[in-house]
Amino acid sequence: MDVLYFAWVRERIGVPKEKIDTVPATVMALVDELRSREARYEAAFADLSALRVAVDQELSDFDAPLDGAREVAFFPPMTGG
């Protein structure tokens, strides 16, 4: 599964995209897996209320299932203008 990071999430983690070999059951399980990797992931996912997530390019919740997902993207909330 591809995991994409945008804006300050990408800056904190240090890469725009990576491939994850495991397939966690939910987005939250993926976040927990990433947080356990190292401090830069913990910093990026410290405040989930400041993040949005999309699964296969559709806005989702952190409890969304990942069964069959090909892509998960994390990004800050977007503002209109």
C-alpha positions in Angstrom: 0.0 0.0 0.0 1.3 3.5 -0.8 1.2 6.1 2.0 1.4 9.7 0.9 2.2 12.7 3.1 1.3 16.3 2.2 2.3 19.8 3.6 3.7 19.9 7.1 3.1 16.1 7.5 5.6 15.5 4.7 8.0 18.0 6.3 7.9 16.3 9.7 8.3 12.8 8.3 10.8 13.8 5.6 9.4 11.9 2.6 6.4 12.6 0.3 5.5 8.9 -0.2 6.4 5.4 1.0 5.3 1.9 0.4 4.0 0.0 3.5 4.3 -3.8 3.3 1.8 -4.6 6.0 -1.9 -4.1 5.7 -3.4 -2.8 9.0 -7.1 -3.3 9.5 -8.0 0.4 9.8 -6.4 3.8 9.2 -5.9 4.2 13.0 -4.0 0.9 13.1 -1.8 2.3 10.3 -1.2 5.5 12.3 -0.3 3.4 15.4 2.1 1.3 13.3 3.7 4.4 11.9 3.9 6.2 15.3 5.9 3.2 16.6 8.6 3.5 13.9 10.4 6.6 15.2 10.1 10.1 16.7 9.4 11.9 13.4 6.3 9.8 12.8 5.2 10.3 16.4 5.5 14.1 15.9 3.6 14.0 12.6 0.7 12.1 14.1 0.7 13.7 17.6 -2.5 15.6 17.0 -4.9 13.7 14.8 -7.5 16.5 15.1 -5.1 18.5 12.9 -5.1 15.8 10.2 -7.4 14.6 7.4 -7.1 11.2 5.7 -8.1 9.9 2.3 -8.3 6.2 1.4 -7.9 5.6 -2.4 -8.5 9.3 -2.9 -11.8 9.5 -1.0 -12.0 11.5 2.2 -12.3 9.0 5.1 -12.2 8.7 8.9 -9.5 7.2 11.0 -11.7 4.2 11.7 -12.1 3.5 8.0 -11.1 -0.1 7.0 -8.1 -0.6 4.8 -9.0 -4.0 3.4 -8.2 -3.8 -0.3 -6.9 -0.2 -0.1 -4.1 0.8 -2.5 -3.4 4.3 -1.2 -3.7 6.3 2.1 -2.9 10.0 2.2 -2.5 12.2 5.2 -2.8 16.0 5.0 -3.8 19.0 7.1 -7.4 20.4 6.7 -7.9 22.4 3.5 -9.3 25.9 3.6 -11.3 27.7 1.0 -10.5 31.0 -0.5 
